[in-house]
Amino acid sequence: NNNFSPELKDLETKLGRKVPDGLVRSLAGGKRNDKHEKSCHLATCKFCTNSSDFKRLQSKMLFLRQEMANLRAIDVKLMQQLMTINEGIESIRWMIEDKGDVASQDGSLT
């Protein structure tokens, strides 16, 4: 799964954790092996008594998958924003510490 965007690699590096495969798949356009899933649907279809119920269930499952993909995309955007905020806080902290060091050096010279 090294074929994902540099932003996710950057997040992975900063967080020190691997990006979940499901998130990578959903951001890559939902490309995954659906053969097993389709065979499960065919097996389930044998037990369906009403095809309209089955179609309605399939429709709802598709809607849920789309909603989950949207939520994952929002999660990534929020994580990127939080990382940007964190970087800003770190740079401000660094500037304050740097100014504090300069002030303490000036005080020790007098």
Secondary structure, DSSP 8 states (H G I E B T S, - for coil): ---S-HHHHHHHHHHTS---HHHHHHHTTS----HHHHHHHHHHHHH-S-HHHHHHHHHHHHHHHHHHHHHHHHHHHHHHHHHHHHHHHHHHHHHHHHHHHHHHHHHHH-
